[in-house]
Amino acid sequence: MLLTRRKFLLTSLAASSAALTARAQSPVNAFKSGANSARSGDAARAPHRLVTETRSIEVNGRAATMLGVRQPDGTRGLFLDPGEPFAVELHNQLDKPTIVHWHGQTPPPDQDGVSHFGIPELQPGERRAYDFVARPGSYWMHSHHGLQEQQLLAAPLIVRTADDVRADNQEVTLFLQDFLFRDPAEVMSDFRRPEMKAMAGSGHVRQSSGVSGMPGMGTMAMNRMAGGDVQDMAEQMPAMTMDLNDVDFDAYLANDRTLADPEIVRVERSGKVRLRIINGASSTNFHIDLGQLQGTVAAVDGNPTQPLGGSRFELAMAQRMDILVDLPNEAGVWPILAVREGDRKQTGVVLATRGINVPKFDSLATEKSHAVAFDQELRLSAAHPLASRPVDAHFMLMLTGSMQPYVWGFNGKGWDQRDTVAIRSNQRVALTFHNMTMMSHPIHLHGHHFQVVALNGKAFPGALRDTVMVPPAAKVTVAFDANNAGRWLMHCHNLYHMEAGMITEVAYV
C-alpha cells in the first residue's frame, strides 16, 4: 500500500505521542481519530472483534462506571477500509443482556441489531457473528437494549471509500454524547411520576416550559401552525413555547472527554482535515462551531451532499456530518466545539499544530444557543438524489405526546398498539411526519436511507439521510425505495421519547 507523506507523518506522530496521551486516553477509552490503519493479506479477511464491557471513565474529576463497546486493542468503534466487508464478531462481556444496532447500515433484517422481531439479545458471555456488505460513510453503533445507550454503550462506525484514501485528508472523528452520573432508569422513573416534580442535582428532569402535547388543540389549528414559520411559533403562541431539552445532563462529552480536558489532535500547517462528527447523544441536539475556521459539508448521515460552506452547523440526535476544513499556513490552535441547543454548555476537541501550547477553554459558550432549526436542512441537497419516479404509497404519521404525562407515540399509540406501516418491495414510499408537539423529534428508519423532499407541503430536493429532525408543529416528508425486505423499526432517536412510546415498525407485506 502506498505510504503517502501525510500518512508517514501521522504514523510517526502517533508513535512519538503515545506516552503523552496514555494518561488521558487509556487503551480502553481510546477513540481513533486518524485514517491510516490498512490491513492486508489474511488479516483483511479475518473478522473484526468487538467487545461490550463495563468500564470506568473520569468526568470532571469524578469516576463513573459506564458501559462501552471496543476492539481488543482498546479502539472505540470500528474503522473499515474501502471495499472491506462488515465482518464482525460481537462478544458480550457484560453481566447483562445487550444487543448492538449498526446505525445507518443496511444489513439483512436479522443482522440489524434489534430484538423486537424475535432475534434474541446476546446473553452474558455470548458471541455473535455479523457479515454483510458495508455501506460507506460515517455511521455509529449503539445498544438497542433499554437505556444502555445513555450509559455510553455506543461508538463510531466509519467505512471509508477509495475517494477518501485518494484525498489523503487527516480524519478526525468527534463522537458526541450527553452524560449522567445518575442511573438513567431513575430519570425515566421521574418522568413517569404523575406530578413530574423537578429534581435537584444529578440528572435533573426539566419541567415543561409550555404545553408540549397541546391537549385540546384541534387538527385544523395544528395544520395552520404547521403551515407557518415554526421559528416564530413561540412568539405567536407564547402559552405554547418550545421545549428544547428533557434533561439537564451532568456533562457533555466529545470522545469520552469534557472541554476541561479535551482531546488534542495534532495537525499540520496548511493541512486538510475531514471532520467526521457523530451526534451519539441520547437526548441533545448540538450546534457545531468551527470558530475561526471555515468548513464545507461533504456528507450527512453517510451520504455525499452538494457542498455547503460555513463555520457553524447544526446536528440533531443520531445525525452525522462530514466537514472538510483547510487549515491556515500557520501555527495555531482551533477548537471544534459542540454547543448544546438552547444552552451555553459546550464540549469539543482541539486541533493544534505541533509544538504550540494549548490554552484552557471555557465549558460555557459566550451566549446561549438558539433552537436547532430546519433552515440548514433546506439548504442541503444530495449529491446523488433518488431517481425521479412516482410515489406508490404515501403515509401520514402524527408525532404525538406530552411532557405531562410523559407519553410519546406515533398516531397517539405506543409500541404495543402501534400502527404498522405496510409497504411492498420495489415501491417508492413517501412518509410525512406531522409533529403535533412542541418538541422536535429526530426520526430514524432502520434498514433504509431516504431523501428529505418537503417541509409543510413545499417540495425541495433535500439530502439523503437515515435520521431527519421534525420541528415542532411542522410536517416533514421523506421518500425512499423499498429495496430491503423485512420488518424494520422506526422511532424517535431521543432515547427517552422512544422508551415512552414513540416507536413503530415499517413492514414489507
C-alpha positions as CSV (number, residue, x, y, z in Angstrom):
1,M,0.0,0.0,0.0
2,L,1.3,3.4,-0.9
3,L,2.6,5.3,2.1
4,T,2.0,9.0,1.5
5,R,3.9,11.7,3.1
6,R,0.9,12.7,5.3
7,K,0.4,9.1,6.4
8,F,4.2,8.8,7.2
9,L,4.0,11.9,9.3
10,L,0.8,10.8,11.1
11,T,2.2,7.4,11.9
12,S,5.4,8.9,13.2
13,L,3.5,11.4,15.3
14,A,1.2,8.7,16.7
15,A,4.3,6.7,17.9
16,S,6.0,9.7,19.4
17,S,3.0,10.9,21.2
18,A,1.8,7.6,22.7
19,A,3.4,8.3,26.1
20,L,1.9,11.8,26.3
21,T,-1.6,10.5,25.6
22,A,-1.6,7.4,27.8
23,R,-2.7,9.3,30.9
24,A,-5.8,10.9,29.4
25,Q,-6.6,8.2,26.9
26,S,-6.1,4.7,28.3
27,P,-6.4,1.8,25.9
28,V,-10.0,1.1,26.9
29,N,-11.0,4.7,26.4
30,A,-9.2,5.3,23.1
31,F,-11.0,6.8,20.1
32,K,-9.4,6.5,16.8
33,S,-9.2,9.9,15.1
34,G,-6.9,9.1,12.1
35,A,-7.3,7.2,8.9
36,N,-4.2,5.1,8.5
37,S,-4.9,1.5,9.6
38,A,-4.9,-0.6,6.4
39,R,-4.8,-4.3,6.7
40,S,-3.6,-6.8,4.0
41,G,-3.5,-10.5,3.3
42,D,-5.1,-12.9,5.8
43,A,-5.7,-10.1,8.3
44,A,-8.0,-8.3,5.9
45,R,-10.2,-11.4,5.7
46,A,-10.3,-12.0,9.5
47,P,-13.5,-10.8,11.2
48,H,-13.1,-7.8,13.5
49,R,-13.8,-8.4,17.1
50,L,-16.0,-6.1,19.2
51,V,-16.5,-6.4,22.9
52,T,-19.2,-4.9,25.0
53,E,-18.0,-4.2,28.5
54,T,-18.3,-2.3,31.8
55,R,-15.6,0.4,32.1
56,S,-14.6,3.3,34.3
57,I,-14.1,6.8,33.0
58,E,-13.4,10.1,34.7
59,V,-15.6,13.0,34.1
60,N,-14.7,16.4,35.6
61,G,-12.5,14.7,38.2
62,R,-15.1,12.2,39.2
63,A,-15.0,8.5,38.5
64,A,-18.0,6.8,36.8
65,T,-18.8,3.3,35.9
66,M,-20.2,3.1,32.3
67,L,-20.7,0.7,29.5
68,G,-18.8,0.6,26.2
69,V,-18.0,-1.2,23.0
70,R,-14.4,-1.6,21.8
71,Q,-12.0,-3.6,19.8
72,P,-9.5,-5.8,21.6
73,D,-6.7,-3.2,21.2
74,G,-8.9,-0.7,23.0
75,T,-10.1,1.3,20.0
76,R,-13.6,2.6,20.5
77,G,-15.7,1.7,17.5
78,L,-14.8,0.3,14.1
79,F,-13.0,1.8,11.1
80,L,-13.2,-0.1,7.8
81,D,-11.1,0.3,4.7
82,P,-12.5,0.8,1.2
83,G,-14.3,-2.4,0.0
84,E,-13.9,-4.2,3.3
85,P,-17.0,-6.1,4.3
86,F,-18.7,-5.7,7.6
87,A,-17.4,-8.9,9.2
88,V,-17.6,-8.7,12.9
89,E,-17.8,-11.0,15.9
90,L,-19.5,-9.3,18.8
91,H,-18.7,-10.6,22.3
92,N,-20.9,-9.6,25.2
93,Q,-18.7,-9.3,28.2
94,L,-21.4,-7.6,30.3
95,D,-23.2,-9.3,33.1
96,K,-26.5,-8.5,31.5
97,P,-28.1,-8.9,28.0
98,T,-27.4,-6.5,25.2
99,I,-27.8,-6.1,21.5
100,V,-25.9,-3.6,19.2
101,H,-27.5,-1.8,16.3
102,W,-25.4,-0.7,13.4
103,H,-27.0,2.7,12.9
104,G,-27.3,3.7,9.2
105,Q,-26.0,0.5,7.8
106,T,-28.5,-1.5,5.6
107,P,-27.9,-5.2,6.6
108,P,-30.4,-8.0,6.2
109,P,-33.1,-7.6,8.9
110,D,-31.8,-10.4,11.1
111,Q,-28.4,-8.6,11.4
112,D,-29.8,-5.1,12.2
113,G,-29.1,-5.4,16.0
114,V,-32.6,-5.2,17.4
115,S,-34.6,-7.8,19.4
116,H,-38.2,-6.5,18.6
117,F,-38.9,-9.1,15.9
118,G,-37.8,-12.3,17.6
119,I,-34.0,-12.0,17.3
120,P,-32.7,-12.8,20.8
121,E,-30.4,-10.5,22.6
122,L,-26.8,-11.5,23.4
123,Q,-26.7,-13.1,26.8
124,P,-23.6,-12.6,29.1
125,G,-20.6,-14.3,27.6
126,E,-22.3,-14.9,24.2
127,R,-20.6,-14.2,20.9
128,R,-22.4,-13.5,17.6
129,A,-21.2,-13.1,14.0
130,Y,-22.3,-10.4,11.6
131,D,-21.4,-10.4,7.9
132,F,-22.8,-8.1,5.3
133,V,-21.8,-5.5,2.7
134,A,-20.7,-2.4,4.4
135,R,-22.3,0.9,3.4
136,P,-19.6,3.6,3.0
137,G,-19.7,6.7,5.1
138,S,-19.9,8.0,8.7
139,Y,-22.1,5.8,11.0
140,W,-22.2,4.6,14.5
141,M,-23.1,1.7,16.7
142,H,-25.2,1.7,19.9
143,S,-27.1,-0.6,22.2
144,H,-30.7,-1.1,21.4
145,H,-31.5,-2.6,24.8
146,G,-33.3,-0.3,27.3
147,L,-31.3,2.7,28.3
148,Q,-27.8,1.3,27.7
149,E,-27.1,3.9,25.1
150,Q,-27.4,6.6,27.8
151,Q,-24.8,4.5,29.7
152,L,-22.4,5.2,26.8
153,L,-22.7,1.8,25.1
154,A,-22.1,3.5,21.7
155,A,-19.1,4.2,19.4
156,P,-18.2,5.3,15.9
157,L,-18.6,3.1,12.8
158,I,-16.6,4.6,9.9
159,V,-16.5,3.0,6.4
160,R,-14.0,4.7,4.1
161,T,-14.2,5.0,0.3
162,A,-11.4,4.9,-2.2
163,D,-12.0,8.6,-2.7
164,D,-11.4,9.2,1.0
165,V,-8.0,7.5,0.6
166,R,-7.1,9.4,-2.5
167,A,-8.0,12.7,-0.9
168,D,-5.3,12.0,1.8
169,N,-7.1,14.1,4.4
170,Q,-6.4,13.8,8.0
171,E,-9.5,12.3,9.5
172,V,-10.7,13.4,12.9
173,T,-13.7,11.7,14.5
174,L,-15.8,13.6,17.1
175,F,-18.2,11.4,18.9
176,L,-20.6,13.5,21.0
177,Q,-22.6,12.2,24.0
178,D,-24.6,13.6,26.9
179,F,-23.6,12.1,30.3
180,L,-25.3,11.3,33.6
181,F,-23.7,10.1,36.8
182,R,-27.2,9.1,37.8
183,D,-28.8,5.8,36.6
184,P,-30.9,6.8,33.6
185,A,-33.6,4.3,34.8
186,E,-34.2,6.7,37.7
187,V,-34.5,9.6,35.4
188,M,-37.1,7.7,33.3
189,S,-38.9,6.8,36.6
190,D,-39.0,10.6,37.4
191,F,-40.5,11.3,34.0
192,R,-43.3,8.9,34.7
193,R,-44.3,10.4,38.0
194,P,-47.7,11.9,37.8
195,E,-46.6,15.2,39.3
196,M,-43.4,15.4,37.2
197,K,-41.6,17.2,40.0
198,A,-38.3,18.8,39.1
199,M,-35.4,17.3,41.0
200,A,-32.2,19.0,42.2
201,G,-28.8,17.6,41.5
202,S,-27.6,14.9,39.0
203,G,-30.0,14.1,36.1
204,H,-32.3,17.0,36.8
205,V,-35.6,16.3,35.0
206,R,-36.7,19.6,33.4
207,Q,-40.1,21.0,33.9
208,S,-42.1,21.6,30.7
209,S,-41.8,25.3,29.8
210,G,-45.1,25.1,27.9
211,V,-47.7,22.6,26.8
212,S,-45.8,20.1,24.8
213,G,-48.6,17.8,23.8
214,M,-51.0,20.7,23.3
215,P,-54.1,18.9,24.6
216,G,-57.4,20.2,23.3
217,M,-55.9,21.8,20.2
218,G,-57.8,20.8,17.1
219,T,-56.3,19.4,13.9
220,M,-57.3,22.5,11.9
221,A,-55.4,24.7,14.3
222,M,-52.4,22.4,14.2
223,N,-52.4,22.5,10.4
224,R,-52.5,26.3,10.4
225,M,-49.5,26.2,12.8
226,A,-47.6,23.7,10.7
227,G,-48.1,25.8,7.6
228,G,-46.5,28.8,9.2
229,D,-42.9,29.7,10.3
230,V,-42.1,27.3,13.1
231,Q,-39.2,29.5,14.2
232,D,-41.7,32.3,15.0
233,M,-44.2,29.9,16.7
234,A,-43.1,30.6,20.2
235,E,-43.7,34.4,19.7
236,Q,-47.0,33.8,18.0
237,M,-48.3,31.5,20.7
238,P,-46.4,32.4,23.9
239,A,-48.5,30.0,26.0
240,M,-47.1,27.1,24.0
241,T,-43.4,27.7,23.9
242,M,-41.0,25.1,22.5
243,D,-39.5,22.5,24.9
244,L,-35.9,22.1,23.9
245,N,-34.5,19.6,26.4
246,D,-36.0,17.0,28.7
247,V,-32.9,16.5,31.0
248,D,-30.2,18.7,32.3
249,F,-27.1,16.5,32.0
250,D,-24.0,16.4,34.2
251,A,-21.6,16.8,31.3
252,Y,-21.3,16.7,27.5
253,L,-18.6,14.6,26.1
254,A,-16.5,14.6,22.9
255,N,-14.6,11.3,22.6
256,D,-15.3,10.5,26.2
257,R,-13.9,13.8,27.4
258,T,-15.1,17.2,28.5
259,L,-13.8,20.5,27.4
260,A,-12.0,20.8,30.7
261,D,-9.6,18.1,29.5
262,P,-10.3,17.8,25.7
263,E,-8.7,15.5,23.2
264,I,-5.9,17.4,21.4
265,V,-5.4,16.4,17.8
266,R,-2.1,17.5,16.3
267,V,-2.4,18.8,12.7
268,E,-0.1,20.2,10.0
269,R,0.1,23.8,8.8
270,S,-2.0,24.0,5.6
271,G,-3.3,20.6,6.5
272,K,-6.6,19.2,5.1
273,V,-8.9,17.7,7.6
274,R,-12.1,15.7,7.3
275,L,-14.1,16.1,10.4
276,R,-16.5,13.1,11.0
277,I,-18.9,14.4,13.6
278,I,-21.4,12.0,15.1
279,N,-24.2,13.1,17.5
280,G,-24.4,10.0,19.7
281,A,-26.2,11.9,22.5
282,S,-29.3,10.3,23.9
283,S,-31.3,13.5,24.3
284,T,-29.4,16.5,23.0
285,N,-29.1,18.5,19.7
286,F,-25.9,20.4,19.1
287,H,-24.6,23.4,17.2
288,I,-21.2,22.7,15.7
289,D,-18.9,25.7,15.9
290,L,-15.7,25.8,13.9
291,G,-14.7,29.2,15.3
292,Q,-12.2,30.9,13.0
293,L,-12.2,28.1,10.5
294,Q,-14.4,27.7,7.5
295,G,-15.7,24.3,6.5
296,T,-17.6,22.6,3.7
297,V,-20.2,19.9,4.4
298,A,-19.4,16.9,2.2
299,A,-21.8,14.4,3.6
300,V,-24.6,13.9,6.1
301,D,-25.7,10.6,7.6
302,G,-23.0,8.9,5.4
303,N,-24.4,10.3,2.1
304,P,-22.5,12.8,-0.1
305,T,-24.1,16.2,-0.4
306,Q,-23.6,19.2,-2.7
307,P,-21.0,21.5,-1.0
308,L,-22.4,23.7,1.8
309,G,-20.0,26.1,3.4
310,G,-19.9,27.9,6.7
311,S,-18.4,27.9,10.2
312,R,-21.5,26.9,12.2
313,F,-23.7,23.9,11.6
314,E,-26.5,22.0,13.3
315,L,-26.6,18.4,14.2
316,A,-29.7,16.6,15.7
317,M,-29.6,13.5,17.7
318,A,-28.2,10.4,15.8
319,Q,-27.2,12.5,12.8
320,R,-23.7,12.7,11.3
321,M,-21.9,15.3,9.3
322,D,-18.6,15.2,7.4
323,I,-17.0,18.6,7.2
324,L,-13.9,19.4,5.1
325,V,-11.5,22.0,6.5
326,D,-8.4,23.6,5.1
327,L,-6.1,24.8,7.8
328,P,-4.2,28.0,7.6
329,N,-0.5,28.0,6.7
330,E,0.5,29.0,10.2
331,A,0.9,27.6,13.7
332,G,-2.4,27.7,15.6
333,V,-5.0,26.2,17.9
334,W,-8.5,25.6,16.6
335,P,-11.2,24.3,18.9
336,I,-14.1,22.3,17.2
337,L,-17.0,22.9,19.6
338,A,-20.4,21.4,20.0
339,V,-22.8,23.8,21.9
340,R,-25.9,22.3,23.4
341,E,-29.2,23.5,21.9
342,G,-30.8,26.3,24.0
343,D,-27.8,26.5,26.3
344,R,-24.3,27.7,26.8
345,K,-22.8,24.3,27.7
346,Q,-20.3,23.0,25.2
347,T,-17.8,20.3,24.5
348,G,-15.4,19.5,21.7
349,V,-11.9,18.6,20.6
350,V,-8.9,20.8,19.8
351,L,-6.9,20.9,16.6
352,A,-3.4,22.2,17.2
353,T,-0.1,22.3,15.3
354,R,2.9,20.6,16.8
355,G,4.9,22.5,19.4
356,I,2.3,25.0,20.3
357,N,0.8,25.4,23.8
358,V,-3.0,24.7,24.0
359,P,-4.9,27.1,26.3
360,K,-7.8,26.1,28.5
361,F,-11.2,26.5,27.0
362,D,-14.4,27.6,28.8
363,S,-17.1,24.9,29.1
364,L,-19.6,27.7,28.6
365,A,-20.1,29.5,25.3
366,T,-20.3,33.3,25.4
367,E,-24.1,33.2,24.7
368,K,-27.0,30.8,24.8
369,S,-27.6,29.0,21.5
370,H,-30.9,29.0,19.8
371,A,-33.1,26.1,18.9
372,V,-31.8,23.8,16.2
373,A,-33.9,24.8,13.2
374,F,-34.8,23.4,9.8
375,D,-33.2,26.2,7.7
376,Q,-29.9,24.2,7.3
377,E,-31.9,21.2,6.0
378,L,-33.5,23.4,3.4
379,R,-30.0,24.3,2.1
380,L,-28.7,20.7,1.9
381,S,-29.1,18.6,-1.2
382,A,-28.0,15.1,-2.1
383,A,-25.0,14.7,-4.5
384,H,-26.8,11.5,-5.7
385,P,-30.5,12.0,-5.2
386,L,-33.2,9.4,-5.7
387,A,-34.1,8.7,-9.3
388,S,-37.3,10.5,-10.4
389,R,-40.3,8.3,-10.3
390,P,-43.9,8.4,-9.0
391,V,-44.7,7.7,-5.4
392,D,-46.5,4.4,-5.0
393,A,-47.5,4.7,-1.3
394,H,-47.8,7.7,0.9
395,F,-48.3,7.5,4.7
396,M,-49.0,10.3,7.2
397,L,-47.8,9.7,10.7
398,M,-48.7,12.0,13.6
399,L,-45.9,12.6,16.2
400,T,-47.8,12.9,19.5
401,G,-47.1,13.2,23.2
402,S,-46.6,15.4,26.1
403,M,-44.2,16.2,29.0
404,Q,-47.1,15.8,31.4
405,P,-47.9,12.9,31.4
406,Y,-44.7,11.8,29.8
407,V,-46.1,9.7,27.0
408,W,-45.0,9.8,23.4
409,G,-46.1,7.9,20.2
410,F,-47.0,7.7,16.6
411,N,-50.6,8.5,16.0
412,G,-51.2,8.6,19.7
413,K,-50.1,5.0,20.1
414,G,-47.1,3.2,21.7
415,W,-45.3,0.1,20.6
416,D,-47.9,-2.4,21.8
417,Q,-50.8,-0.7,20.0
418,R,-48.7,0.5,17.0
419,D,-50.0,1.3,13.5
420,T,-47.6,-0.7,11.3
421,V,-46.6,1.0,8.1
422,A,-47.2,-1.8,5.5
423,I,-45.2,-1.5,2.2
424,R,-44.3,-3.7,-0.7
425,S,-40.9,-4.4,-2.3
426,N,-39.9,-2.0,-5.1
427,Q,-42.4,0.7,-4.2
428,R,-41.4,4.3,-4.0
429,V,-42.6,5.2,-0.5
430,A,-43.3,8.6,1.0
431,L,-43.7,9.3,4.7
432,T,-45.0,12.5,6.1
433,F,-44.3,13.1,9.8
434,H,-46.7,15.7,11.2
435,N,-45.3,16.8,14.6
436,M,-48.3,17.6,16.9
437,T,-46.0,18.6,19.8
438,M,-43.8,21.5,20.8
439,M,-40.6,19.4,20.8
440,S,-38.5,18.5,17.8
441,H,-38.2,14.7,17.1
442,P,-35.3,13.1,15.2
443,I,-37.0,10.2,13.4
444,H,-34.8,7.3,12.4
445,L,-35.8,4.5,9.9
446,H,-33.8,1.3,10.2
447,G,-32.5,-0.6,7.1
448,H,-33.0,2.3,4.6
449,H,-31.9,5.7,3.6
450,F,-34.5,8.3,2.5
451,Q,-34.4,11.7,0.8
452,V,-35.9,14.7,2.6
453,V,-38.3,16.1,0.0
454,A,-40.8,18.5,1.6
455,L,-41.4,20.8,4.6
456,N,-45.0,21.7,5.3
457,G,-46.0,20.5,1.8
458,K,-43.5,22.6,0.0
459,A,-41.2,20.4,-2.0
460,F,-37.4,20.8,-2.2
461,P,-34.6,18.4,-3.3
462,G,-33.0,17.6,0.1
463,A,-30.3,15.4,1.4
464,L,-30.3,11.6,1.7
465,R,-30.5,10.6,5.4
466,D,-31.4,7.9,7.8
467,T,-32.5,10.3,10.5
468,V,-34.5,13.5,10.0
469,M,-35.4,16.2,12.6
470,V,-39.0,17.1,12.5
471,P,-39.5,20.6,14.1
472,P,-42.4,21.4,16.4
473,A,-45.8,21.6,14.7
474,A,-44.2,21.0,11.3
475,K,-44.8,18.4,8.6
476,V,-41.7,16.9,7.0
477,T,-41.9,14.4,4.1
478,V,-39.2,11.9,3.1
479,A,-39.1,9.4,0.3
480,F,-37.3,6.1,-0.2
481,D,-37.2,3.0,-2.4
482,A,-38.4,-0.2,-0.7
483,N,-35.4,-2.3,-1.5
484,N,-34.6,-4.2,1.8
485,A,-37.5,-6.5,2.6
486,G,-38.2,-7.3,6.2
487,R,-39.6,-5.7,9.4
488,W,-37.8,-2.5,10.4
489,L,-38.0,-0.2,13.4
490,M,-38.9,3.5,13.0
491,H,-38.6,5.7,16.1
492,C,-37.7,9.0,17.6
493,H,-34.0,8.9,18.5
494,N,-34.5,10.9,21.7
495,L,-33.9,7.8,23.8
496,Y,-36.4,8.8,26.5
497,H,-39.1,9.5,23.9
498,M,-38.6,6.1,22.3
499,E,-38.8,4.4,25.7
500,A,-42.0,6.3,26.4
501,G,-43.7,5.0,23.2
502,M,-42.5,6.9,20.1
503,I,-41.6,3.7,18.2
504,T,-43.3,1.8,15.4
505,E,-42.5,-0.5,12.5
506,V,-42.2,-0.5,8.8
507,A,-43.0,-3.9,7.4
508,Y,-42.9,-5.4,3.9
509,V,-46.1,-7.4,3.1
